[in-house]
Amino acid sequence: MQTVAVIDFETTGISPDAGARATEIAAVLLRDGRVVDRYQSLMNAGTWVPPFIEQLTGISNAMVRAAPPARTVMREVADFVGVHPLVAHNASFDCRFWDAELGRIGRRRMQEFACTMLLARRIYPEAPNHKLGTLVEFAGLPVAGRHHRALADAEMAASLLMRLEQELERRFGLGPITHELLREIQSSSRHAMHECIARHGGRVRRV
C-alpha cells in the first residue's frame, strides 16, 4: 500500500515571504488506513512569536528558545518523510513553509502535496465551512488534541484524509485511492470531478 506523509506547521505568521518562520512541525506516516509513525518537534528559528500567535497556538517565546535549531529539525523531518507523497490541510500554506525551510538547509521538495481542504470542498460541499476543526466535527472524527498544535492537527488531517478516501470508495466505488487521484480530484471543478471519477472507473450518478 502507498504510504503518505501528513504534515502540519505552526508558524509566526502567514507567509515566509513576509518573514514568518516555523515554530513547530509534525508529520505522521499513513499506510493502509492507519498511522504507522509520527514525528513532532518545536523548532527555534531565532524569531519572535507574536502575542496573538502565542494565544492561538500556546507556543511561547520561551518554548521556542528552548527548542532545537530549525535547521536540525528540518533535516530530521525531511529524512523522516523521505520521498513519500505529502498531504496537508490547506496545503498551500504548509507547502510554502516546507519549501522555505527546506531551502534554508539546501534541500528541495521532490514530491507533490494533496490538500484535505480542497478535497473536502469537493466531497463535503455541504459542510458549514472547510476549516479543519469544523470538518472534524462535521465528519464525527476524534479530536486528537489542542487545535493549532502541529501533531494534533496532523493527526486530525490524517483522520480526515482517511474519511475522505472512504467516502470516495463508498459513493463512487473507487479503489485503491492513490495520491495522484486525490490531486486530480482536488484540482477539478465539481462538474469535472465526476468526469475524473468516471475516467478512473467510478460510478457516477447523472442528474
Secondary structure as the mmCIF struct_conf table of DSSP 4:
data_model
#
loop_
_struct_conf.conf_type_id
_struct_conf.id
_struct_conf.beg_label_comp_id
_struct_conf.beg_label_asym_id
_struct_conf.beg_label_seq_id
_struct_conf.end_label_comp_id
_struct_conf.end_label_asym_id
_struct_conf.end_label_seq_id
STRN STRN1 THR A 3 THR A 11
BEND BEND1 THR A 12 ILE A 14
HELX_RH_3T_P HELX_RH_3T_P1 PRO A 16 ALA A 18
TURN_TY1_P TURN_TY1_P1 GLY A 19 GLY A 19
STRN STRN2 ALA A 22 ARG A 31
TURN_TY1_P TURN_TY1_P2 ASP A 32 GLY A 33
STRN STRN3 ARG A 34 LEU A 42
STRN STRN4 ASN A 44 ASN A 44
BEND BEND2 GLY A 46 GLY A 46
HELX_RH_AL_P HELX_RH_AL_P1 PRO A 51 THR A 57
HELX_RH_AL_P HELX_RH_AL_P2 ASN A 61 ARG A 65
TURN_TY1_P TURN_TY1_P3 ALA A 66 ALA A 66
BEND BEND3 ALA A 67 ALA A 67
HELX_LH_PP_P HELX_LH_PP_P1 PRO A 68 PRO A 68
STRN STRN5 PRO A 69 PRO A 69
HELX_RH_AL_P HELX_RH_AL_P3 ALA A 70 VAL A 81
TURN_TY1_P TURN_TY1_P4 GLY A 82 VAL A 83
STRN STRN6 LEU A 86 ALA A 88
TURN_TY1_P TURN_TY1_P5 HIS A 89 ASN A 90
HELX_RH_AL_P HELX_RH_AL_P4 ALA A 91 ARG A 104
TURN_TY1_P TURN_TY1_P6 ILE A 105 GLY A 106
BEND BEND4 GLN A 111 GLN A 111
HELX_LH_PP_P HELX_LH_PP_P2 GLU A 112 GLU A 112
STRN STRN7 PHE A 113 CYS A 115
HELX_RH_AL_P HELX_RH_AL_P5 THR A 116 ILE A 123
TURN_TY1_P TURN_TY1_P7 PRO A 125 GLU A 126
BEND BEND5 ALA A 127 PRO A 128
HELX_RH_AL_P HELX_RH_AL_P6 LEU A 132 PHE A 138
TURN_TY1_P TURN_TY1_P8 ALA A 139 GLY A 140
HELX_LH_PP_P HELX_LH_PP_P3 LEU A 141 VAL A 143
BEND BEND6 GLY A 145 GLY A 145
TURN_TY1_P TURN_TY1_P9 HIS A 147 HIS A 148
BEND BEND7 ARG A 149 ARG A 149
HELX_RH_AL_P HELX_RH_AL_P7 ALA A 150 PHE A 172
BEND BEND8 PRO A 176 PRO A 176
HELX_RH_AL_P HELX_RH_AL_P8 HIS A 179 GLN A 186
TURN_TY1_P TURN_TY1_P10 SER A 187 SER A 187
BEND BEND9 SER A 188 SER A 188
HELX_RH_AL_P HELX_RH_AL_P9 ARG A 190 ARG A 199
TURN_TY1_P TURN_TY1_P11 HIS A 200 GLY A 201
#
